[in-house]
Amino acid sequence: MTDIRKIPIGIQSFEDLRVKNFLYVDKTSYVAQLASLNNLRDISMLPEYDAV
């Protein structure tokens, strides 16, 4: 049987995420990529970003 994790909607505490077994996806690697962008048009090229 698969371990099903809850989606942490409205959870503000990282401790709650870990202790209460919420789903957590670390996107830290995207911070450097965002910081190096020269304009907002490039942000829409990121994989998980939905362009407006």
CHARMM internal coordinates of N, CA and C (Angstrom, degrees):
IC EDIT
DIST 1 N 1 CA 1.4568
DIST 1 CA 1 C 1.5317
ANGL 1 N 1 CA 1 C 109.46
DIST 1 C 2 N 1.3152
ANGL 1 CA 1 C 2 N 117.13
DIHE 1 N 1 CA 1 C 2 N 141.91
DIST 2 N 2 CA 1.4563
ANGL 1 C 2 N 2 CA 123.23
DIHE 1 CA 1 C 2 N 2 CA -178.10
DIST 2 CA 2 C 1.5250
ANGL 2 N 2 CA 2 C 110.95
DIHE 1 C 2 N 2 CA 2 C -85.77
DIST 2 C 3 N 1.3272
ANGL 2 CA 2 C 3 N 115.73
DIHE 2 N 2 CA 2 C 3 N 140.71
DIST 3 N 3 CA 1.4561
ANGL 2 C 3 N 3 CA 121.28
DIHE 2 CA 2 C 3 N 3 CA 175.49
DIST 3 CA 3 C 1.5234
ANGL 3 N 3 CA 3 C 108.13
DIHE 2 C 3 N 3 CA 3 C -77.55
DIST 3 C 4 N 1.3307
ANGL 3 CA 3 C 4 N 117.37
DIHE 3 N 3 CA 3 C 4 N 113.18
DIST 4 N 4 CA 1.4572
ANGL 3 C 4 N 4 CA 121.42
DIHE 3 CA 3 C 4 N 4 CA -179.65
DIST 4 CA 4 C 1.5260
ANGL 4 N 4 CA 4 C 108.42
DIHE 3 C 4 N 4 CA 4 C -95.63
DIST 4 C 5 N 1.3319
ANGL 4 CA 4 C 5 N 115.52
DIHE 4 N 4 CA 4 C 5 N 124.22
DIST 5 N 5 CA 1.4577
ANGL 4 C 5 N 5 CA 120.59
DIHE 4 CA 4 C 5 N 5 CA -179.34
DIST 5 CA 5 C 1.5153
ANGL 5 N 5 CA 5 C 110.50
DIHE 4 C 5 N 5 CA 5 C -102.80
DIST 5 C 6 N 1.3168
ANGL 5 CA 5 C 6 N 115.35
DIHE 5 N 5 CA 5 C 6 N 150.03
DIST 6 N 6 CA 1.4593
ANGL 5 C 6 N 6 CA 121.62
DIHE 5 CA 5 C 6 N 6 CA 179.22
DIST 6 CA 6 C 1.5231
ANGL 6 N 6 CA 6 C 109.74
DIHE 5 C 6 N 6 CA 6 C -81.72
DIST 6 C 7 N 1.3281
ANGL 6 CA 6 C 7 N 116.47
DIHE 6 N 6 CA 6 C 7 N 149.25
DIST 7 N 7 CA 1.4610
ANGL 6 C 7 N 7 CA 122.33
DIHE 6 CA 6 C 7 N 7 CA 175.33
DIST 7 CA 7 C 1.5242
ANGL 7 N 7 CA 7 C 107.41
DIHE 6 C 7 N 7 CA 7 C -83.35
DIST 7 C 8 N 1.3419
ANGL 7 CA 7 C 8 N 117.83
DIHE 7 N 7 CA 7 C 8 N 128.72
DIST 8 N 8 CA 1.4630
ANGL 7 C 8 N 8 CA 121.34
DIHE 7 CA 7 C 8 N 8 CA -172.58
DIST 8 CA 8 C 1.5294
ANGL 8 N 8 CA 8 C 114.47
DIHE 7 C 8 N 8 CA 8 C -83.07
DIST 8 C 9 N 1.2960
ANGL 8 CA 8 C 9 N 117.64
DIHE 8 N 8 CA 8 C 9 N 63.18
DIST 9 N 9 CA 1.4637
ANGL 8 C 9 N 9 CA 121.01
DIHE 8 CA 8 C 9 N 9 CA 179.49
DIST 9 CA 9 C 1.5262
ANGL 9 N 9 CA 9 C 109.45
DIHE 8 C 9 N 9 CA 9 C -72.20
DIST 9 C 10 N 1.3304
ANGL 9 CA 9 C 10 N 116.42
DIHE 9 N 9 CA 9 C 10 N 120.77
DIST 10 N 10 CA 1.4500
ANGL 9 C 10 N 10 CA 122.28
DIHE 9 CA 9 C 10 N 10 CA 178.20
DIST 10 CA 10 C 1.5154
ANGL 10 N 10 CA 10 C 115.07
DIHE 9 C 10 N 10 CA 10 C 80.91
DIST 10 C 11 N 1.3277
ANGL 10 CA 10 C 11 N 118.79
DIHE 10 N 10 CA 10 C 11 N 2.77
DIST 11 N 11 CA 1.4644
ANGL 10 C 11 N 11 CA 121.60
DIHE 10 CA 10 C 11 N 11 CA 179.30
DIST 11 CA 11 C 1.5285
ANGL 11 N 11 CA 11 C 108.54
DIHE 10 C 11 N 11 CA 11 C -81.74
DIST 11 C 12 N 1.3209
ANGL 11 CA 11 C 12 N 117.54
DIHE 11 N 11 CA 11 C 12 N 125.80
DIST 12 N 12 CA 1.4540
ANGL 11 C 12 N 12 CA 122.41
DIHE 11 CA 11 C 12 N 12 CA -176.85
DIST 12 CA 12 C 1.5271
ANGL 12 N 12 CA 12 C 112.92
DIHE 11 C 12 N 12 CA 12 C -103.82
DIST 12 C 13 N 1.3014
ANGL 12 CA 12 C 13 N 117.32
DIHE 12 N 12 CA 12 C 13 N -16.44
DIST 13 N 13 CA 1.4626
ANGL 12 C 13 N 13 CA 121.57
DIHE 12 CA 12 C 13 N 13 CA -173.21
DIST 13 CA 13 C 1.5360
ANGL 13 N 13 CA 13 C 111.18
DIHE 12 C 13 N 13 CA 13 C -102.41
DIST 13 C 14 N 1.3418
ANGL 13 CA 13 C 14 N 115.69
DIHE 13 N 13 CA 13 C 14 N 125.99
DIST 14 N 14 CA 1.4644
ANGL 13 C 14 N 14 CA 119.44
DIHE 13 CA 13 C 14 N 14 CA 176.47
DIST 14 CA 14 C 1.5253
ANGL 14 N 14 CA 14 C 110.00
DIHE 13 C 14 N 14 CA 14 C -63.69
DIST 14 C 15 N 1.3218
ANGL 14 CA 14 C 15 N 116.99
DIHE 14 N 14 CA 14 C 15 N -34.12
DIST 15 N 15 CA 1.4670
ANGL 14 C 15 N 15 CA 120.62
DIHE 14 CA 14 C 15 N 15 CA 177.90
DIST 15 CA 15 C 1.5246
ANGL 15 N 15 CA 15 C 110.64
DIHE 14 C 15 N 15 CA 15 C -60.83
DIST 15 C 16 N 1.3408
ANGL 15 CA 15 C 16 N 117.51
DIHE 15 N 15 CA 15 C 16 N -42.76
DIST 16 N 16 CA 1.4669
ANGL 15 C 16 N 16 CA 120.65
DIHE 15 CA 15 C 16 N 16 CA 177.27
DIST 16 CA 16 C 1.5265
ANGL 16 N 16 CA 16 C 111.29
DIHE 15 C 16 N 16 CA 16 C -61.73
DIST 16 C 17 N 1.3389
ANGL 16 CA 16 C 17 N 116.39
DIHE 16 N 16 CA 16 C 17 N -39.51
DIST 17 N 17 CA 1.4639
ANGL 16 C 17 N 17 CA 119.71
DIHE 16 CA 16 C 17 N 17 CA 178.13
DIST 17 CA 17 C 1.5246
ANGL 17 N 17 CA 17 C 110.88
DIHE 16 C 17 N 17 CA 17 C -56.65
DIST 17 C 18 N 1.3176
ANGL 17 CA 17 C 18 N 116.42
DIHE 17 N 17 CA 17 C 18 N -46.60
DIST 18 N 18 CA 1.4648
ANGL 17 C 18 N 18 CA 121.68
DIHE 17 CA 17 C 18 N 18 CA -176.28
DIST 18 CA 18 C 1.5293
ANGL 18 N 18 CA 18 C 112.20
DIHE 17 C 18 N 18 CA 18 C -74.22
DIST 18 C 19 N 1.3290
ANGL 18 CA 18 C 19 N 116.53
DIHE 18 N 18 CA 18 C 19 N -48.59
DIST 19 N 19 CA 1.4635
ANGL 18 C 19 N 19 CA 120.97
DIHE 18 CA 18 C 19 N 19 CA -174.24
DIST 19 CA 19 C 1.5290
ANGL 19 N 19 CA 19 C 111.72
DIHE 18 C 19 N 19 CA 19 C -68.10
DIST 19 C 20 N 1.3330
ANGL 19 CA 19 C 20 N 115.96
DIHE 19 N 19 CA 19 C 20 N -38.04
DIST 20 N 20 CA 1.4677
ANGL 19 C 20 N 20 CA 119.94
DIHE 19 CA 19 C 20 N 20 CA -175.99
DIST 20 CA 20 C 1.5242
ANGL 20 N 20 CA 20 C 113.24
DIHE 19 C 20 N 20 CA 20 C -95.38
DIST 20 C 21 N 1.3432
ANGL 20 CA 20 C 21 N 116.72
DIHE 20 N 20 CA 20 C 21 N 10.61
DIST 21 N 21 CA 1.4646
ANGL 20 C 21 N 21 CA 123.24
DIHE 20 CA 20 C 21 N 21 CA 172.91
DIST 21 CA 21 C 1.5299
ANGL 21 N 21 CA 21 C 114.10
DIHE 20 C 21 N 21 CA 21 C 61.81
DIST 21 C 22 N 1.3405
ANGL 21 CA 21 C 22 N 116.57
DIHE 21 N 21 CA 21 C 22 N 40.20
DIST 22 N 22 CA 1.4540
ANGL 21 C 22 N 22 CA 120.31
DIHE 21 CA 21 C 22 N 22 CA 175.15
DIST 22 CA 22 C 1.5237
ANGL 22 N 22 CA 22 C 110.17
DIHE 21 C 22 N 22 CA 22 C -79.62
DIST 22 C 23 N 1.3017
ANGL 22 CA 22 C 23 N 117.23
DIHE 22 N 22 CA 22 C 23 N 157.99
DIST 23 N 23 CA 1.4511
ANGL 22 C 23 N 23 CA 122.98
DIHE 22 CA 22 C 23 N 23 CA 175.67
DIST 23 CA 23 C 1.5238
ANGL 23 N 23 CA 23 C 108.85
DIHE 22 C 23 N 23 CA 23 C -69.69
DIST 23 C 24 N 1.3328
ANGL 23 CA 23 C 24 N 117.09
DIHE 23 N 23 CA 23 C 24 N 135.77
DIST 24 N 24 CA 1.4549
ANGL 23 C 24 N 24 CA 121.79
DIHE 23 CA 23 C 24 N 24 CA 178.50
DIST 24 CA 24 C 1.5206
ANGL 24 N 24 CA 24 C 108.85
DIHE 23 C 24 N 24 CA 24 C -138.53
DIST 24 C 25 N 1.3306
ANGL 24 CA 24 C 25 N 116.69
DIHE 24 N 24 CA 24 C 25 N 127.31
DIST 25 N 25 CA 1.4598
ANGL 24 C 25 N 25 CA 121.83
DIHE 24 CA 24 C 25 N 25 CA 176.99
DIST 25 CA 25 C 1.5195
ANGL 25 N 25 CA 25 C 107.58
DIHE 24 C 25 N 25 CA 25 C -118.79
DIST 25 C 26 N 1.3176
ANGL 25 CA 25 C 26 N 116.17
DIHE 25 N 25 CA 25 C 26 N 117.50
DIST 26 N 26 CA 1.4589
ANGL 25 C 26 N 26 CA 121.42
DIHE 25 CA 25 C 26 N 26 CA -177.91
DIST 26 CA 26 C 1.5269
ANGL 26 N 26 CA 26 C 109.37
DIHE 25 C 26 N 26 CA 26 C -81.84
DIST 26 C 27 N 1.3237
ANGL 26 CA 26 C 27 N 116.35
DIHE 26 N 26 CA 26 C 27 N 116.38
DIST 27 N 27 CA 1.4668
ANGL 26 C 27 N 27 CA 121.63
DIHE 26 CA 26 C 27 N 27 CA -179.90
DIST 27 CA 27 C 1.5235
ANGL 27 N 27 CA 27 C 111.00
DIHE 26 C 27 N 27 CA 27 C -112.88
DIST 27 C 28 N 1.3219
ANGL 27 CA 27 C 28 N 116.26
DIHE 27 N 27 CA 27 C 28 N 26.72
DIST 28 N 28 CA 1.4530
ANGL 27 C 28 N 28 CA 121.89
DIHE 27 CA 27 C 28 N 28 CA -178.56
DIST 28 CA 28 C 1.5212
ANGL 28 N 28 CA 28 C 112.31
DIHE 27 C 28 N 28 CA 28 C -55.63
DIST 28 C 29 N 1.3118
ANGL 28 CA 28 C 29 N 117.13
DIHE 28 N 28 CA 28 C 29 N -35.74
DIST 29 N 29 CA 1.4683
ANGL 28 C 29 N 29 CA 120.32
DIHE 28 CA 28 C 29 N 29 CA -177.37
DIST 29 CA 29 C 1.5287
ANGL 29 N 29 CA 29 C 112.49
DIHE 28 C 29 N 29 CA 29 C -63.51
DIST 29 C 30 N 1.3146
ANGL 29 CA 29 C 30 N 117.63
DIHE 29 N 29 CA 29 C 30 N -20.60
DIST 30 N 30 CA 1.4620
ANGL 29 C 30 N 30 CA 120.46
DIHE 29 CA 29 C 30 N 30 CA 179.56
DIST 30 CA 30 C 1.5266
ANGL 30 N 30 CA 30 C 112.54
DIHE 29 C 30 N 30 CA 30 C -78.60
DIST 30 C 31 N 1.3349
ANGL 30 CA 30 C 31 N 118.46
DIHE 30 N 30 CA 30 C 31 N -17.32
DIST 31 N 31 CA 1.4586
ANGL 30 C 31 N 31 CA 121.28
DIHE 30 CA 30 C 31 N 31 CA -177.74
DIST 31 CA 31 C 1.5281
ANGL 31 N 31 CA 31 C 110.83
DIHE 30 C 31 N 31 CA 31 C -62.05
DIST 31 C 32 N 1.3214
ANGL 31 CA 31 C 32 N 117.33
DIHE 31 N 31 CA 31 C 32 N -47.32
DIST 32 N 32 CA 1.4649
ANGL 31 C 32 N 32 CA 120.53
DIHE 31 CA 31 C 32 N 32 CA 179.12
DIST 32 CA 32 C 1.5226
ANGL 32 N 32 CA 32 C 110.88
DIHE 31 C 32 N 32 CA 32 C -63.46
DIST 32 C 33 N 1.3129
ANGL 32 CA 32 C 33 N 116.80
DIHE 32 N 32 CA 32 C 33 N -38.66
DIST 33 N 33 CA 1.4651
ANGL 32 C 33 N 33 CA 120.69
DIHE 32 CA 32 C 33 N 33 CA 179.17
DIST 33 CA 33 C 1.5289
ANGL 33 N 33 CA 33 C 110.26
DIHE 32 C 33 N 33 CA 33 C -64.40
DIST 33 C 34 N 1.3309
ANGL 33 CA 33 C 34 N 117.79
DIHE 33 N 33 CA 33 C 34 N -44.44
DIST 34 N 34 CA 1.4631
ANGL 33 C 34 N 34 CA 121.08
DIHE 33 CA 33 C 34 N 34 CA 177.88
DIST 34 CA 34 C 1.5219
ANGL 34 N 34 CA 34 C 111.28
DIHE 33 C 34 N 34 CA 34 C -63.42
DIST 34 C 35 N 1.3155
ANGL 34 CA 34 C 35 N 116.93
DIHE 34 N 34 CA 34 C 35 N -41.89
DIST 35 N 35 CA 1.4557
ANGL 34 C 35 N 35 CA 121.24
DIHE 34 CA 34 C 35 N 35 CA -177.84
DIST 35 CA 35 C 1.5243
ANGL 35 N 35 CA 35 C 112.19
DIHE 34 C 35 N 35 CA 35 C -64.95
DIST 35 C 36 N 1.3146
ANGL 35 CA 35 C 36 N 117.45
DIHE 35 N 35 CA 35 C 36 N -27.21
DIST 36 N 36 CA 1.4598
ANGL 35 C 36 N 36 CA 120.68
DIHE 35 CA 35 C 36 N 36 CA -177.38
DIST 36 CA 36 C 1.5321
ANGL 36 N 36 CA 36 C 113.54
DIHE 35 C 36 N 36 CA 36 C -88.35
DIST 36 C 37 N 1.3222
ANGL 36 CA 36 C 37 N 117.29
DIHE 36 N 36 CA 36 C 37 N -4.54
DIST 37 N 37 CA 1.4617
ANGL 36 C 37 N 37 CA 120.42
DIHE 36 CA 36 C 37 N 37 CA -178.91
DIST 37 CA 37 C 1.5303
ANGL 37 N 37 CA 37 C 110.85
DIHE 36 C 37 N 37 CA 37 C -73.05
DIST 37 C 38 N 1.3235
ANGL 37 CA 37 C 38 N 116.00
DIHE 37 N 37 CA 37 C 38 N 144.38
DIST 38 N 38 CA 1.4654
ANGL 37 C 38 N 38 CA 120.31
DIHE 37 CA 37 C 38 N 38 CA -178.70
DIST 38 CA 38 C 1.5191
ANGL 38 N 38 CA 38 C 113.72
DIHE 37 C 38 N 38 CA 38 C -92.47
DIST 38 C 39 N 1.3226
ANGL 38 CA 38 C 39 N 117.44
DIHE 38 N 38 CA 38 C 39 N -22.41
DIST 39 N 39 CA 1.4620
ANGL 38 C 39 N 39 CA 118.27
DIHE 38 CA 38 C 39 N 39 CA 179.72
DIST 39 CA 39 C 1.5257
ANGL 39 N 39 CA 39 C 110.66
DIHE 38 C 39 N 39 CA 39 C -151.80
DIST 39 C 40 N 1.3206
ANGL 39 CA 39 C 40 N 116.36
DIHE 39 N 39 CA 39 C 40 N 166.08
DIST 40 N 40 CA 1.4637
ANGL 39 C 40 N 40 CA 121.21
DIHE 39 CA 39 C 40 N 40 CA -175.82
DIST 40 CA 40 C 1.5259
ANGL 40 N 40 CA 40 C 113.33
DIHE 39 C 40 N 40 CA 40 C -67.73
DIST 40 C 41 N 1.3236
ANGL 40 CA 40 C 41 N 117.81
DIHE 40 N 40 CA 40 C 41 N -24.85
DIST 41 N 41 CA 1.4552
ANGL 40 C 41 N 41 CA 120.16
DIHE 40 CA 40 C 41 N 41 CA 179.07
DIST 41 CA 41 C 1.5325
ANGL 41 N 41 CA 41 C 110.57
DIHE 40 C 41 N 41 CA 41 C -59.07
DIST 41 C 42 N 1.3320
ANGL 41 CA 41 C 42 N 117.04
DIHE 41 N 41 CA 41 C 42 N -36.70
DIST 42 N 42 CA 1.4538
ANGL 41 C 42 N 42 CA 121.42
DIHE 41 CA 41 C 42 N 42 CA -179.07
DIST 42 CA 42 C 1.5203
ANGL 42 N 42 CA 42 C 113.22
DIHE 41 C 42 N 42 CA 42 C -67.57
DIST 42 C 43 N 1.3270
ANGL 42 CA 42 C 43 N 117.25
DIHE 42 N 42 CA 42 C 43 N -26.68
DIST 43 N 43 CA 1.4641
ANGL 42 C 43 N 43 CA 120.13
DIHE 42 CA 42 C 43 N 43 CA 179.41
DIST 43 CA 43 C 1.5232
ANGL 43 N 43 CA 43 C 110.76
DIHE 42 C 43 N 43 CA 43 C -61.47
DIST 43 C 44 N 1.3216
ANGL 43 CA 43 C 44 N 117.77
DIHE 43 N 43 CA 43 C 44 N -33.96
DIST 44 N 44 CA 1.4564
ANGL 43 C 44 N 44 CA 120.63
DIHE 43 CA 43 C 44 N 44 CA -179.31
DIST 44 CA 44 C 1.5296
ANGL 44 N 44 CA 44 C 112.03
DIHE 43 C 44 N 44 CA 44 C -67.47
DIST 44 C 45 N 1.3199
ANGL 44 CA 44 C 45 N 118.06
DIHE 44 N 44 CA 44 C 45 N -10.81
DIST 45 N 45 CA 1.4626
ANGL 44 C 45 N 45 CA 121.57
DIHE 44 CA 44 C 45 N 45 CA 178.53
DIST 45 CA 45 C 1.5344
ANGL 45 N 45 CA 45 C 112.82
DIHE 44 C 45 N 45 CA 45 C -84.73
DIST 45 C 46 N 1.3370
ANGL 45 CA 45 C 46 N 117.33
DIHE 45 N 45 CA 45 C 46 N -9.94
DIST 46 N 46 CA 1.4581
ANGL 45 C 46 N 46 CA 119.91
DIHE 45 CA 45 C 46 N 46 CA 179.31
DIST 46 CA 46 C 1.5193
ANGL 46 N 46 CA 46 C 110.50
DIHE 45 C 46 N 46 CA 46 C -68.18
DIST 46 C 47 N 1.3241
ANGL 46 CA 46 C 47 N 118.82
DIHE 46 N 46 CA 46 C 47 N 142.90
DIST 47 N 47 CA 1.4642
ANGL 46 C 47 N 47 CA 122.77
DIHE 46 CA 46 C 47 N 47 CA -173.13
DIST 47 CA 47 C 1.5293
ANGL 47 N 47 CA 47 C 115.67
DIHE 46 C 47 N 47 CA 47 C -57.38
DIST 47 C 48 N 1.3458
ANGL 47 CA 47 C 48 N 118.43
DIHE 47 N 47 CA 47 C 48 N -41.76
DIST 48 N 48 CA 1.4589
ANGL 47 C 48 N 48 CA 119.89
DIHE 47 CA 47 C 48 N 48 CA -176.04
DIST 48 CA 48 C 1.5092
ANGL 48 N 48 CA 48 C 113.85
DIHE 47 C 48 N 48 CA 48 C -97.00
DIST 48 C 49 N 1.3176
ANGL 48 CA 48 C 49 N 118.16
DIHE 48 N 48 CA 48 C 49 N 12.38
DIST 49 N 49 CA 1.4575
ANGL 48 C 49 N 49 CA 120.14
DIHE 48 CA 48 C 49 N 49 CA -176.91
DIST 49 CA 49 C 1.5278
ANGL 49 N 49 CA 49 C 109.37
DIHE 48 C 49 N 49 CA 49 C -98.06
DIST 49 C 50 N 1.3349
ANGL 49 CA 49 C 50 N 116.57
DIHE 49 N 49 CA 49 C 50 N 129.34
DIST 50 N 50 CA 1.4703
ANGL 49 C 50 N 50 CA 121.75
DIHE 49 CA 49 C 50 N 50 CA 175.35
DIST 50 CA 50 C 1.5184
ANGL 50 N 50 CA 50 C 108.05
DIHE 49 C 50 N 50 CA 50 C -94.89
DIST 50 C 51 N 1.3083
ANGL 50 CA 50 C 51 N 117.21
DIHE 50 N 50 CA 50 C 51 N 113.56
DIST 51 N 51 CA 1.4623
ANGL 50 C 51 N 51 CA 121.39
DIHE 50 CA 50 C 51 N 51 CA -179.44
DIST 51 CA 51 C 1.5242
ANGL 51 N 51 CA 51 C 110.46
DIHE 50 C 51 N 51 CA 51 C -65.54
DIST 51 C 52 N 1.3072
ANGL 51 CA 51 C 52 N 115.45
DIHE 51 N 51 CA 51 C 52 N 146.74
DIST 52 N 52 CA 1.4770
ANGL 51 C 52 N 52 CA 121.28
DIHE 51 CA 51 C 52 N 52 CA -179.24
DIST 52 CA 52 C 1.5048
ANGL 52 N 52 CA 52 C 108.58
DIHE 51 C 52 N 52 CA 52 C -82.65
END
COOR INIT
IC SEED 1 N 1 CA 1 C
IC BUILD
